[in-house]
Amino acid sequence: MRDIDIINQAMEDAQAVLRDFIQPGPRDPLDTLARMLEILDHQDVVAAQARLRQGYGHLRLVK
C-alpha cells in the first residue's frame, strides 16, 4: 500500500470514530481517545507520514 493510501485510510478510520462519538447517546471520551490514538499513532501511519514529510511519494514529471 502506498504511503498516501495509508494516511487516507487512517483519516477515514479516525473520521468514523468521531462520527460515532457525536451521535446521540452515551459517550466514552476515554475510549474515543484510545481509538483515535490506536489509529493515528499506529507504526505504519507514523512511518508513512514521516516519509511523505521527507518528500518521498511526490509525483514527478519524467521526460
CHARMM-style PDB file with segment names, atoms N, HN, CA, C and O in Angstrom:
ATOM      1  N   MET     1       0.852  -1.179   0.000  1.00  0.00      PROA
ATOM      2  CA  MET     1       0.000   0.000   0.000  1.00  0.00      PROA
ATOM      3  C   MET     1       0.895   1.238   0.000  1.00  0.00      PROA
ATOM      4  O   MET     1       1.904   1.289   0.704  1.00  0.00      PROA
ATOM      5  N   ARG     2       0.515   2.224  -0.791  1.00  0.00      PROA
ATOM      6  HN  ARG     2      -0.305   2.183  -1.362  1.00  0.00      PROA
ATOM      7  CA  ARG     2       1.284   3.464  -0.863  1.00  0.00      PROA
ATOM      8  C   ARG     2       1.078   4.284   0.411  1.00  0.00      PROA
ATOM      9  O   ARG     2       0.068   4.159   1.103  1.00  0.00      PROA
ATOM     10  N   ASP     3       2.074   5.130   0.693  1.00  0.00      PROA
ATOM     11  HN  ASP     3       2.895   5.232   0.130  1.00  0.00      PROA
ATOM     12  CA  ASP     3       2.007   5.963   1.898  1.00  0.00      PROA
ATOM     13  C   ASP     3       0.745   6.811   1.925  1.00  0.00      PROA
ATOM     14  O   ASP     3       0.090   6.921   2.961  1.00  0.00      PROA
ATOM     15  N   ILE     4       0.402   7.410   0.795  1.00  0.00      PROA
ATOM     16  HN  ILE     4       0.934   7.322  -0.047  1.00  0.00      PROA
ATOM     17  CA  ILE     4      -0.789   8.264   0.757  1.00  0.00      PROA
ATOM     18  C   ILE     4      -2.045   7.451   1.042  1.00  0.00      PROA
ATOM     19  O   ILE     4      -2.989   7.957   1.649  1.00  0.00      PROA
ATOM     20  N   ASP     5      -2.061   6.201   0.609  1.00  0.00      PROA
ATOM     21  HN  ASP     5      -1.294   5.791   0.116  1.00  0.00      PROA
ATOM     22  CA  ASP     5      -3.205   5.327   0.883  1.00  0.00      PROA
ATOM     23  C   ASP     5      -3.292   4.989   2.370  1.00  0.00      PROA
ATOM     24  O   ASP     5      -4.385   4.918   2.933  1.00  0.00      PROA
ATOM     25  N   ILE     6      -2.148   4.784   2.996  1.00  0.00      PROA
ATOM     26  HN  ILE     6      -1.261   4.841   2.539  1.00  0.00      PROA
ATOM     27  CA  ILE     6      -2.108   4.511   4.445  1.00  0.00      PROA
ATOM     28  C   ILE     6      -2.660   5.706   5.215  1.00  0.00      PROA
ATOM     29  O   ILE     6      -3.470   5.548   6.128  1.00  0.00      PROA
ATOM     30  N   ILE     7      -2.211   6.907   4.834  1.00  0.00      PROA
ATOM     31  HN  ILE     7      -1.553   7.035   4.091  1.00  0.00      PROA
ATOM     32  CA  ILE     7      -2.669   8.123   5.502  1.00  0.00      PROA
ATOM     33  C   ILE     7      -4.167   8.326   5.267  1.00  0.00      PROA
ATOM     34  O   ILE     7      -4.907   8.639   6.200  1.00  0.00      PROA
ATOM     35  N   ASN     8      -4.604   8.151   4.037  1.00  0.00      PROA
ATOM     36  HN  ASN     8      -4.003   7.897   3.279  1.00  0.00      PROA
ATOM     37  CA  ASN     8      -6.031   8.323   3.728  1.00  0.00      PROA
ATOM     38  C   ASN     8      -6.897   7.340   4.502  1.00  0.00      PROA
ATOM     39  O   ASN     8      -7.958   7.717   5.000  1.00  0.00      PROA
ATOM     40  N   GLN     9      -6.468   6.091   4.611  1.00  0.00      PROA
ATOM     41  HN  GLN     9      -5.606   5.785   4.207  1.00  0.00      PROA
ATOM     42  CA  GLN     9      -7.242   5.098   5.354  1.00  0.00      PROA
ATOM     43  C   GLN     9      -7.310   5.467   6.836  1.00  0.00      PROA
ATOM     44  O   GLN     9      -8.355   5.325   7.471  1.00  0.00      PROA
ATOM     45  N   ALA    10      -6.191   5.939   7.378  1.00  0.00      PROA
ATOM     46  HN  ALA    10      -5.342   6.053   6.862  1.00  0.00      PROA
ATOM     47  CA  ALA    10      -6.171   6.358   8.782  1.00  0.00      PROA
ATOM     48  C   ALA    10      -7.132   7.524   9.007  1.00  0.00      PROA
ATOM     49  O   ALA    10      -7.838   7.568  10.015  1.00  0.00      PROA
ATOM     50  N   MET    11      -7.155   8.459   8.073  1.00  0.00      PROA
ATOM     51  HN  MET    11      -6.581   8.423   7.254  1.00  0.00      PROA
ATOM     52  CA  MET    11      -8.075   9.597   8.199  1.00  0.00      PROA
ATOM     53  C   MET    11      -9.532   9.132   8.142  1.00  0.00      PROA
ATOM     54  O   MET    11     -10.362   9.598   8.922  1.00  0.00      PROA
ATOM     55  N   GLU    12      -9.839   8.227   7.232  1.00  0.00      PROA
ATOM     56  HN  GLU    12      -9.164   7.849   6.598  1.00  0.00      PROA
ATOM     57  CA  GLU    12     -11.203   7.715   7.146  1.00  0.00      PROA
ATOM     58  C   GLU    12     -11.593   6.987   8.428  1.00  0.00      PROA
ATOM     59  O   GLU    12     -12.708   7.149   8.924  1.00  0.00      PROA
ATOM     60  N   ASP    13     -10.676   6.190   8.962  1.00  0.00      PROA
ATOM     61  HN  ASP    13      -9.770   6.059   8.560  1.00  0.00      PROA
ATOM     62  CA  ASP    13     -10.946   5.467  10.211  1.00  0.00      PROA
ATOM     63  C   ASP    13     -11.148   6.439  11.371  1.00  0.00      PROA
ATOM     64  O   ASP    13     -12.055   6.256  12.182  1.00  0.00      PROA
ATOM     65  N   ALA    14     -10.316   7.460  11.452  1.00  0.00      PROA
ATOM     66  HN  ALA    14      -9.579   7.608  10.793  1.00  0.00      PROA
ATOM     67  CA  ALA    14     -10.431   8.453  12.529  1.00  0.00      PROA
ATOM     68  C   ALA    14     -11.741   9.231  12.403  1.00  0.00      PROA
ATOM     69  O   ALA    14     -12.393   9.516  13.407  1.00  0.00      PROA
ATOM     70  N   GLN    15     -12.120   9.569  11.185  1.00  0.00      PROA
ATOM     71  HN  GLN    15     -11.590   9.338  10.370  1.00  0.00      PROA
ATOM     72  CA  GLN    15     -13.390  10.274  10.980  1.00  0.00      PROA
ATOM     73  C   GLN    15     -14.572   9.408  11.407  1.00  0.00      PROA
ATOM     74  O   GLN    15     -15.550   9.920  11.950  1.00  0.00      PROA
ATOM     75  N   ALA    16     -14.489   8.105  11.169  1.00  0.00      PROA
ATOM     76  HN  ALA    16     -13.694   7.688  10.728  1.00  0.00      PROA
ATOM     77  CA  ALA    16     -15.557   7.194  11.593  1.00  0.00      PROA
ATOM     78  C   ALA    16     -15.669   7.173  13.116  1.00  0.00      PROA
ATOM     79  O   ALA    16     -16.775   7.135  13.655  1.00  0.00      PROA
ATOM     80  N   VAL    17     -14.535   7.196  13.807  1.00  0.00      PROA
ATOM     81  HN  VAL    17     -13.637   7.227  13.369  1.00  0.00      PROA
ATOM     82  CA  VAL    17     -14.546   7.240  15.276  1.00  0.00      PROA
ATOM     83  C   VAL    17     -15.227   8.523  15.746  1.00  0.00      PROA
ATOM     84  O   VAL    17     -16.040   8.492  16.670  1.00  0.00      PROA
ATOM     85  N   LEU    18     -14.902   9.638  15.120  1.00  0.00      PROA
ATOM     86  HN  LEU    18     -14.242   9.663  14.369  1.00  0.00      PROA
ATOM     87  CA  LEU    18     -15.520  10.914  15.505  1.00  0.00      PROA
ATOM     88  C   LEU    18     -17.014  10.935  15.184  1.00  0.00      PROA
ATOM     89  O   LEU    18     -17.807  11.473  15.957  1.00  0.00      PROA
ATOM     90  N   ARG    19     -17.401  10.351  14.048  1.00  0.00      PROA
ATOM     91  HN  ARG    19     -16.757   9.913  13.421  1.00  0.00      PROA
ATOM     92  CA  ARG    19     -18.839  10.269  13.728  1.00  0.00      PROA
ATOM     93  C   ARG    19     -19.586   9.482  14.794  1.00  0.00      PROA
ATOM     94  O   ARG    19     -20.689   9.855  15.191  1.00  0.00      PROA
ATOM     95  N   ASP    20     -18.981   8.390  15.255  1.00  0.00      PROA
ATOM     96  HN  ASP    20     -18.085   8.086  14.932  1.00  0.00      PROA
ATOM     97  CA  ASP    20     -19.605   7.605  16.329  1.00  0.00      PROA
ATOM     98  C   ASP    20     -19.740   8.433  17.601  1.00  0.00      PROA
ATOM     99  O   ASP    20     -20.753   8.363  18.297  1.00  0.00      PROA
ATOM    100  N   PHE    21     -18.704   9.220  17.895  1.00  0.00      PROA
ATOM    101  HN  PHE    21     -17.881   9.277  17.330  1.00  0.00      PROA
ATOM    102  CA  PHE    21     -18.688   9.997  19.140  1.00  0.00      PROA
ATOM    103  C   PHE    21     -19.771  11.076  19.157  1.00  0.00      PROA
ATOM    104  O   PHE    21     -20.358  11.342  20.206  1.00  0.00      PROA
ATOM    105  N   ILE    22     -20.040  11.692  18.019  1.00  0.00      PROA
ATOM    106  HN  ILE    22     -19.563  11.476  17.167  1.00  0.00      PROA
ATOM    107  CA  ILE    22     -21.003  12.797  18.028  1.00  0.00      PROA
ATOM    108  C   ILE    22     -22.451  12.328  17.900  1.00  0.00      PROA
ATOM    109  O   ILE    22     -23.370  13.146  17.942  1.00  0.00      PROA
ATOM    110  N   GLN    23     -22.660  11.044  17.748  1.00  0.00      PROA
ATOM    111  HN  GLN    23     -21.914  10.379  17.714  1.00  0.00      PROA
ATOM    112  CA  GLN    23     -24.021  10.522  17.686  1.00  0.00      PROA
ATOM    113  C   GLN    23     -24.684  10.671  19.056  1.00  0.00      PROA
ATOM    114  O   GLN    23     -24.010  10.593  20.083  1.00  0.00      PROA
ATOM    115  N   PRO    24     -25.992  10.883  19.071  1.00  0.00      PROA
ATOM    116  CA  PRO    24     -26.707  10.958  20.348  1.00  0.00      PROA
ATOM    117  C   PRO    24     -26.563   9.647  21.125  1.00  0.00      PROA
ATOM    118  O   PRO    24     -26.475   8.562  20.549  1.00  0.00      PROA
ATOM    119  N   GLY    25     -26.544   9.784  22.411  1.00  0.00      PROA
ATOM    120  HN  GLY    25     -26.616  10.665  22.878  1.00  0.00      PROA
ATOM    121  CA  GLY    25     -26.463   8.605  23.267  1.00  0.00      PROA
ATOM    122  C   GLY    25     -25.246   8.669  24.170  1.00  0.00      PROA
ATOM    123  O   GLY    25     -24.535   9.673  24.202  1.00  0.00      PROA
ATOM    124  N   PRO    26     -25.014   7.593  24.899  1.00  0.00      PROA
ATOM    125  CA  PRO    26     -23.881   7.574  25.832  1.00  0.00      PROA
ATOM    126  C   PRO    26     -22.551   7.631  25.067  1.00  0.00      PROA
ATOM    127  O   PRO    26     -22.401   7.048  23.993  1.00  0.00      PROA
ATOM    128  N   ARG    27     -21.608   8.344  25.652  1.00  0.00      PROA
ATOM    129  HN  ARG    27     -21.730   8.818  26.524  1.00  0.00      PROA
ATOM    130  CA  ARG    27     -20.287   8.500  25.049  1.00  0.00      PROA
ATOM    131  C   ARG    27     -19.219   8.177  26.084  1.00  0.00      PROA
ATOM    132  O   ARG    27     -19.401   8.382  27.284  1.00  0.00      PROA
ATOM    133  N   ASP    28     -18.120   7.676  25.591  1.00  0.00      PROA
ATOM    134  HN  ASP    28     -17.972   7.509  24.616  1.00  0.00      PROA
ATOM    135  CA  ASP    28     -16.969   7.414  26.455  1.00  0.00      PROA
ATOM    136  C   ASP    28     -15.759   8.130  25.855  1.00  0.00      PROA
ATOM    137  O   ASP    28     -15.092   7.593  24.971  1.00  0.00      PROA
ATOM    138  N   PRO    29     -15.477   9.344  26.337  1.00  0.00      PROA
ATOM    139  CA  PRO    29     -14.373  10.115  25.764  1.00  0.00      PROA
ATOM    140  C   PRO    29     -13.029   9.392  25.845  1.00  0.00      PROA
ATOM    141  O   PRO    29     -12.220   9.492  24.922  1.00  0.00      PROA
ATOM    142  N   LEU    30     -12.782   8.675  26.922  1.00  0.00      PROA
ATOM    143  HN  LEU    30     -13.439   8.593  27.672  1.00  0.00      PROA
ATOM    144  CA  LEU    30     -11.503   7.965  27.046  1.00  0.00      PROA
ATOM    145  C   LEU    30     -11.384   6.850  26.015  1.00  0.00      PROA
ATOM    146  O   LEU    30     -10.309   6.633  25.457  1.00  0.00      PROA
ATOM    147  N   ASP    31     -12.471   6.148  25.762  1.00  0.00      PROA
ATOM    148  HN  ASP    31     -13.344   6.323  26.216  1.00  0.00      PROA
ATOM    149  CA  ASP    31     -12.465   5.106  24.736  1.00  0.00      PROA
ATOM    150  C   ASP    31     -12.259   5.718  23.357  1.00  0.00      PROA
ATOM    151  O   ASP    31     -11.521   5.180  22.532  1.00  0.00      PROA
ATOM    152  N   THR    32     -12.913   6.843  23.117  1.00  0.00      PROA
ATOM    153  HN  THR    32     -13.512   7.281  23.787  1.00  0.00      PROA
ATOM    154  CA  THR    32     -12.761   7.527  21.830  1.00  0.00      PROA
ATOM    155  C   THR    32     -11.318   7.962  21.626  1.00  0.00      PROA
ATOM    156  O   THR    32     -10.761   7.779  20.543  1.00  0.00      PROA
ATOM    157  N   LEU    33     -10.714   8.533  22.649  1.00  0.00      PROA
ATOM    158  HN  LEU    33     -11.167   8.682  23.529  1.00  0.00      PROA
ATOM    159  CA  LEU    33      -9.321   8.956  22.563  1.00  0.00      PROA
ATOM    160  C   LEU    33      -8.407   7.756  22.329  1.00  0.00      PROA
ATOM    161  O   LEU    33      -7.479   7.829  21.524  1.00  0.00      PROA
ATOM    162  N   ALA    34      -8.664   6.666  23.021  1.00  0.00      PROA
ATOM    163  HN  ALA    34      -9.418   6.607  23.675  1.00  0.00      PROA
ATOM    164  CA  ALA    34      -7.857   5.454  22.837  1.00  0.00      PROA
ATOM    165  C   ALA    34      -7.970   4.934  21.401  1.00  0.00      PROA
ATOM    166  O   ALA    34      -6.977   4.521  20.802  1.00  0.00      PROA
ATOM    167  N   ARG    35      -9.183   4.959  20.862  1.00  0.00      PROA
ATOM    168  HN  ARG    35      -9.990   5.294  21.349  1.00  0.00      PROA
ATOM    169  CA  ARG    35      -9.383   4.501  19.477  1.00  0.00      PROA
ATOM    170  C   ARG    35      -8.663   5.423  18.496  1.00  0.00      PROA
ATOM    171  O   ARG    35      -8.059   4.950  17.533  1.00  0.00      PROA
ATOM    172  N   MET    36      -8.722   6.722  18.731  1.00  0.00      PROA
ATOM    173  HN  MET    36      -9.213   7.106  19.513  1.00  0.00      PROA
ATOM    174  CA  MET    36      -8.032   7.675  17.854  1.00  0.00      PROA
ATOM    175  C   MET    36      -6.513   7.466  17.911  1.00  0.00      PROA
ATOM    176  O   MET    36      -5.842   7.477  16.879  1.00  0.00      PROA
ATOM    177  N   LEU    37      -5.985   7.277  19.111  1.00  0.00      PROA
ATOM    178  HN  LEU    37      -6.531   7.268  19.949  1.00  0.00      PROA
ATOM    179  CA  LEU    37      -4.547   7.026  19.246  1.00  0.00      PROA
ATOM    180  C   LEU    37      -4.151   5.719  18.569  1.00  0.00      PROA
ATOM    181  O   LEU    37      -3.092   5.640  17.947  1.00  0.00      PROA
ATOM    182  N   GLU    38      -4.978   4.713  18.684  1.00  0.00      PROA
ATOM    183  HN  GLU    38      -5.839   4.777  19.189  1.00  0.00      PROA
ATOM    184  CA  GLU    38      -4.701   3.424  18.045  1.00  0.00      PROA
ATOM    185  C   GLU    38      -4.583   3.591  16.530  1.00  0.00      PROA
ATOM    186  O   GLU    38      -3.745   2.951  15.894  1.00  0.00      PROA
ATOM    187  N   ILE    39      -5.407   4.436  15.966  1.00  0.00      PROA
ATOM    188  HN  ILE    39      -6.088   4.955  16.482  1.00  0.00      PROA
ATOM    189  CA  ILE    39      -5.392   4.667  14.517  1.00  0.00      PROA
ATOM    190  C   ILE    39      -4.233   5.574  14.119  1.00  0.00      PROA
ATOM    191  O   ILE    39      -3.422   5.216  13.265  1.00  0.00      PROA
ATOM    192  N   LEU    40      -4.158   6.739  14.737  1.00  0.00      PROA
ATOM    193  HN  LEU    40      -4.817   7.029  15.431  1.00  0.00      PROA
ATOM    194  CA  LEU    40      -3.223   7.769  14.281  1.00  0.00      PROA
ATOM    195  C   LEU    40      -1.786   7.562  14.743  1.00  0.00      PROA
ATOM    196  O   LEU    40      -0.858   8.090  14.132  1.00  0.00      PROA
ATOM    197  N   ASP    41      -1.595   6.799  15.814  1.00  0.00      PROA
ATOM    198  HN  ASP    41      -2.350   6.370  16.310  1.00  0.00      PROA
ATOM    199  CA  ASP    41      -0.243   6.548  16.322  1.00  0.00      PROA
ATOM    200  C   ASP    41       0.250   5.161  15.922  1.00  0.00      PROA
ATOM    201  O   ASP    41       1.238   4.672  16.470  1.00  0.00      PROA
ATOM    202  N   HSD    42      -0.426   4.527  14.975  1.00  0.00      PROA
ATOM    203  HN  HSD    42      -1.229   4.924  14.529  1.00  0.00      PROA
ATOM    204  CA  HSD    42      -0.019   3.203  14.503  1.00  0.00      PROA
ATOM    205  C   HSD    42       1.319   3.335  13.777  1.00  0.00      PROA
ATOM    206  O   HSD    42       1.556   4.322  13.081  1.00  0.00      PROA
ATOM    207  N   GLN    43       2.171   2.365  13.936  1.00  0.00      PROA
ATOM    208  HN  GLN    43       1.978   1.563  14.502  1.00  0.00      PROA
ATOM    209  CA  GLN    43       3.521   2.391  13.374  1.00  0.00      PROA
ATOM    210  C   GLN    43       3.517   2.666  11.864  1.00  0.00      PROA
ATOM    211  O   GLN    43       4.333   3.453  11.385  1.00  0.00      PROA
ATOM    212  N   ASP    44       2.622   2.039  11.117  1.00  0.00      PROA
ATOM    213  HN  ASP    44       1.958   1.400  11.507  1.00  0.00      PROA
ATOM    214  CA  ASP    44       2.568   2.240   9.665  1.00  0.00      PROA
ATOM    215  C   ASP    44       2.181   3.671   9.309  1.00  0.00      PROA
ATOM    216  O   ASP    44       2.727   4.249   8.369  1.00  0.00      PROA
ATOM    217  N   VAL    45       1.253   4.234  10.049  1.00  0.00      PROA
ATOM    218  HN  VAL    45       0.810   3.765  10.813  1.00  0.00      PROA
ATOM    219  CA  VAL    45       0.793   5.602   9.780  1.00  0.00      PROA
ATOM    220  C   VAL    45       1.903   6.597  10.089  1.00  0.00      PROA
ATOM    221  O   VAL    45       2.159   7.505   9.298  1.00  0.00      PROA
ATOM    222  N   VAL    46       2.554   6.437  11.213  1.00  0.00      PROA
ATOM    223  HN  VAL    46       2.347   5.699  11.855  1.00  0.00      PROA
ATOM    224  CA  VAL    46       3.636   7.340  11.603  1.00  0.00      PROA
ATOM    225  C   VAL    46       4.776   7.270  10.590  1.00  0.00      PROA
ATOM    226  O   VAL    46       5.329   8.302  10.209  1.00  0.00      PROA
ATOM    227  N   ALA    47       5.129   6.067  10.154  1.00  0.00      PROA
ATOM    228  HN  ALA    47       4.680   5.229  10.464  1.00  0.00      PROA
ATOM    229  CA  ALA    47       6.214   5.902   9.185  1.00  0.00      PROA
ATOM    230  C   ALA    47       5.835   6.512   7.836  1.00  0.00      PROA
ATOM    231  O   ALA    47       6.656   7.180   7.208  1.00  0.00      PROA
ATOM    232  N   ALA    48       4.607   6.289   7.388  1.00  0.00      PROA
ATOM    233  HN  ALA    48       3.940   5.746   7.899  1.00  0.00      PROA
ATOM    234  CA  ALA    48       4.156   6.846   6.111  1.00  0.00      PROA
ATOM    235  C   ALA    48       4.174   8.365   6.161  1.00  0.00      PROA
ATOM    236  O   ALA    48       4.589   9.018   5.203  1.00  0.00      PROA
ATOM    237  N   GLN    49       3.728   8.921   7.264  1.00  0.00      PROA
ATOM    238  HN  GLN    49       3.391   8.390   8.042  1.00  0.00      PROA
ATOM    239  CA  GLN    49       3.713  10.378   7.409  1.00  0.00      PROA
ATOM    240  C   GLN    49       5.140  10.931   7.388  1.00  0.00      PROA
ATOM    241  O   GLN    49       5.394  11.967   6.774  1.00  0.00      PROA
ATOM    242  N   ALA    50       6.051  10.261   8.041  1.00  0.00      PROA
ATOM    243  HN  ALA    50       5.845   9.419   8.540  1.00  0.00      PROA
ATOM    244  CA  ALA    50       7.445  10.708   8.061  1.00  0.00      PROA
ATOM    245  C   ALA    50       8.045  10.666   6.657  1.00  0.00      PROA
ATOM    246  O   ALA    50       8.740  11.597   6.250  1.00  0.00      PROA
ATOM    247  N   ARG    51       7.778   9.594   5.920  1.00  0.00      PROA
ATOM    248  HN  ARG    51       7.213   8.838   6.251  1.00  0.00      PROA
ATOM    249  CA  ARG    51       8.304   9.503   4.552  1.00  0.00      PROA
ATOM    250  C   ARG    51       7.732  10.602   3.664  1.00  0.00      PROA
ATOM    251  O   ARG    51       8.457  11.208   2.875  1.00  0.00      PROA
ATOM    252  N   LEU    52       6.429  10.860   3.793  1.00  0.00      PROA
ATOM    253  HN  LEU    52       5.840  10.368   4.434  1.00  0.00      PROA
ATOM    254  CA  LEU    52       5.822  11.914   2.983  1.00  0.00      PROA
ATOM    255  C   LEU    52       6.397  13.277   3.338  1.00  0.00      PROA
ATOM    256  O   LEU    52       6.604  14.116   2.462  1.00  0.00      PROA
ATOM    257  N   ARG    53       6.654  13.496   4.617  1.00  0.00      PROA
ATOM    258  HN  ARG    53       6.486  12.814   5.329  1.00  0.00      PROA
ATOM    259  CA  ARG    53       7.243  14.762   5.052  1.00  0.00      PROA
ATOM    260  C   ARG    53       8.630  14.959   4.451  1.00  0.00      PROA
ATOM    261  O   ARG    53       9.037  16.083   4.159  1.00  0.00      PROA
ATOM    262  N   GLN    54       9.352  13.853   4.268  1.00  0.00      PROA
ATOM    263  HN  GLN    54       9.022  12.939   4.506  1.00  0.00      PROA
ATOM    264  CA  GLN    54      10.714  13.916   3.718  1.00  0.00      PROA
ATOM    265  C   GLN    54      10.712  14.051   2.197  1.00  0.00      PROA
ATOM    266  O   GLN    54      11.768  14.201   1.581  1.00  0.00      PROA
ATOM    267  N   GLY    55       9.529  13.997   1.597  1.00  0.00      PROA
ATOM    268  HN  GLY    55       8.672  13.875   2.097  1.00  0.00      PROA
ATOM    269  CA  GLY    55       9.454  14.215   0.167  1.00  0.00      PROA
ATOM    270  C   GLY    55       9.282  12.961  -0.662  1.00  0.00      PROA
ATOM    271  O   GLY    55       9.182  13.048  -1.886  1.00  0.00      PROA
ATOM    272  N   TYR    56       9.244  11.800  -0.034  1.00  0.00      PROA
ATOM    273  HN  TYR    56       9.325  11.729   0.960  1.00  0.00      PROA
ATOM    274  CA  TYR    56       9.018  10.573  -0.783  1.00  0.00      PROA
ATOM    275  C   TYR    56       7.558  10.484  -1.198  1.00  0.00      PROA
ATOM    276  O   TYR    56       6.665  10.920  -0.471  1.00  0.00      PROA
ATOM    277  N   GLY    57       7.327   9.919  -2.367  1.00  0.00      PROA
ATOM    278  HN  GLY    57       8.052   9.566  -2.958  1.00  0.00      PROA
ATOM    279  CA  GLY    57       5.957   9.722  -2.811  1.00  0.00      PROA
ATOM    280  C   GLY    57       5.368  10.870  -3.590  1.00  0.00      PROA
ATOM    281  O   GLY    57       4.205  10.801  -3.989  1.00  0.00      PROA
ATOM    282  N   HSD    58       6.137  11.940  -3.825  1.00  0.00      PROA
ATOM    283  HN  HSD    58       7.081  11.996  -3.500  1.00  0.00      PROA
ATOM    284  CA  HSD    58       5.639  13.061  -4.615  1.00  0.00      PROA
ATOM    285  C   HSD    58       5.632  12.678  -6.086  1.00  0.00      PROA
ATOM    286  O   HSD    58       6.525  11.983  -6.570  1.00  0.00      PROA
ATOM    287  N   LEU    59       4.635  13.131  -6.765  1.00  0.00      PROA
ATOM    288  HN  LEU    59       3.909  13.695  -6.372  1.00  0.00      PROA
ATOM    289  CA  LEU    59       4.576  12.902  -8.197  1.00  0.00      PROA
ATOM    290  C   LEU    59       5.602  13.783  -8.894  1.00  0.00      PROA
ATOM    291  O   LEU    59       5.766  14.958  -8.566  1.00  0.00      PROA
ATOM    292  N   ARG    60       6.284  13.189  -9.858  1.00  0.00      PROA
ATOM    293  HN  ARG    60       6.151  12.235 -10.125  1.00  0.00      PROA
ATOM    294  CA  ARG    60       7.279  13.946 -10.609  1.00  0.00      PROA
ATOM    295  C   ARG    60       7.050  13.731 -12.090  1.00  0.00      PROA
ATOM    296  O   ARG    60       6.632  12.655 -12.518  1.00  0.00      PROA
ATOM    297  N   LEU    61       7.325  14.753 -12.859  1.00  0.00      PROA
ATOM    298  HN  LEU    61       7.664  15.627 -12.512  1.00  0.00      PROA
ATOM    299  CA  LEU    61       7.211  14.665 -14.300  1.00  0.00      PROA
ATOM    300  C   LEU    61       8.486  14.066 -14.854  1.00  0.00      PROA
ATOM    301  O   LEU    61       9.580  14.566 -14.594  1.00  0.00      PROA
ATOM    302  N   VAL    62       8.345  13.001 -15.615  1.00  0.00      PROA
ATOM    303  HN  VAL    62       7.455  12.596 -15.827  1.00  0.00      PROA
ATOM    304  CA  VAL    62       9.502  12.341 -16.218  1.00  0.00      PROA
ATOM    305  C   VAL    62       9.443  12.575 -17.707  1.00  0.00      PROA
ATOM    306  O   VAL    62       8.424  12.306 -18.344  1.00  0.00      PROA
ATOM    307  N   LYS    63      10.531  13.078 -18.270  1.00  0.00      PROA
ATOM    308  HN  LYS    63      11.358  13.297 -17.753  1.00  0.00      PROA
ATOM    309  CA  LYS    63      10.582  13.356 -19.708  1.00  0.00      PROA
ATOM    310  C   LYS    63      11.085  12.157 -20.460  1.00  0.00      PROA
ATOM    311  OT1 LYS    63      11.198  12.200 -21.685  1.00  0.00      PROA
TER     312      LYS     63
END
